[in-house]
Amino acid sequence: MQPKASANPYQKTISYEAALLECAAGRKAAVARIYRGEKEHLRGVVKRIVRNHDRVDDVIHDAFIQILRDSPNFDPSRGSARAWIYTIVRNTALKSCRKASREVAVEDERLDAMRERRFGSEDADDRMAEYATLRACLEALEPQRRASLILAIIDGRTHAEIALCLGVPVGTVKSWIRRELVALRAQMK
């Protein structure tokens, strides 16, 4: 009896460790090889966790962005490259589930009513002026400092993630965010 041929033709030929090392060196084509080699298995893992077929592709996309971003942190002495990849995909799927459980769908009419109760229609001009002032303050900032604020407040990134993204020390990011928030509060008064 002959052994069955692998259902995935890439599984035998791809070295996940080599692909991660290539990703760490900035060669993005390596992440595509990983994806081609594991996409069906990874999709199955994500489907079992999120139980929502519409979110599977988003989770896979987010996971592969993290794989590409964190590939320099891969340490072969701590485990196999394939296990590292699956761990990232699994954790990304779990984060997606936690995030989805906090989101509540609200009809447009109800959302409008909530906004009216909170702000009232007479405050619209005041809010527009505040937004314009905030935008002017943000545009006046140095680009990296502005990016650090936006990544922290809008994207919800950690100081370490921002430091990695901007290529500066974590302490610098913390200082920028603190100083710029204090300055923004003073300018908005």
NORJOUR-V220651 format. One record per backbone hydrogen bond with DSSP energy under -0.5 kcal/mol. NH is the residue of the N-H (numbers start at 1). CO is the residue of the C=O. If there is no record, write none. Layout:
nh=NH co=CO
nh=NH co=CO
//
This chain:
nh=9 co=7
nh=11 co=8
nh=13 co=9
nh=14 co=10
nh=16 co=14
nh=19 co=15
nh=20 co=16
nh=21 co=17
nh=22 co=18
nh=23 co=19
nh=24 co=20
nh=25 co=21
nh=26 co=23
nh=27 co=22
nh=28 co=26
nh=30 co=27
nh=31 co=28
nh=32 co=28
nh=33 co=29
nh=34 co=30
nh=35 co=31
nh=36 co=32
nh=37 co=33
nh=38 co=34
nh=39 co=35
nh=42 co=38
nh=43 co=39
nh=44 co=40
nh=45 co=41
nh=46 co=42
nh=47 co=43
nh=48 co=44
nh=49 co=45
nh=50 co=46
nh=51 co=47
nh=55 co=52
nh=56 co=52
nh=59 co=55
nh=60 co=56
nh=61 co=57
nh=62 co=58
nh=63 co=59
nh=64 co=60
nh=65 co=61
nh=66 co=62
nh=67 co=63
nh=68 co=64
nh=69 co=65
nh=70 co=66
nh=71 co=67
nh=73 co=70
nh=74 co=71
nh=76 co=74
nh=78 co=75
nh=79 co=76
nh=84 co=80
nh=85 co=81
nh=86 co=82
nh=87 co=83
nh=88 co=84
nh=89 co=85
nh=90 co=86
nh=91 co=87
nh=92 co=88
nh=93 co=89
nh=94 co=90
nh=95 co=91
nh=96 co=92
nh=97 co=93
nh=98 co=94
nh=99 co=95
nh=100 co=96
nh=101 co=97
nh=102 co=98
nh=102 co=99
nh=103 co=99
nh=111 co=107
nh=112 co=108
nh=113 co=109
nh=114 co=110
nh=115 co=111
nh=116 co=112
nh=117 co=113
nh=118 co=114
nh=119 co=115
nh=120 co=115
nh=120 co=116
nh=123 co=120
nh=124 co=121
nh=127 co=123
nh=128 co=124
nh=129 co=125
nh=130 co=126
nh=131 co=127
nh=132 co=128
nh=133 co=129
nh=134 co=130
nh=135 co=131
nh=136 co=132
nh=137 co=133
nh=138 co=134
nh=139 co=135
nh=140 co=136
nh=141 co=137
nh=141 co=138
nh=146 co=142
nh=147 co=143
nh=148 co=144
nh=149 co=145
nh=150 co=146
nh=151 co=147
nh=152 co=148
nh=153 co=149
nh=154 co=150
nh=155 co=150
nh=157 co=151
nh=162 co=158
nh=163 co=159
nh=164 co=160
nh=165 co=161
nh=166 co=162
nh=167 co=163
nh=168 co=163
nh=173 co=169
nh=174 co=170
nh=175 co=171
nh=176 co=172
nh=177 co=173
nh=178 co=174
nh=179 co=175
nh=180 co=176
nh=181 co=177
nh=182 co=178
nh=183 co=179
nh=184 co=180
nh=185 co=181
nh=186 co=182
nh=187 co=183
nh=188 co=184
nh=189 co=185
nh=189 co=186
//
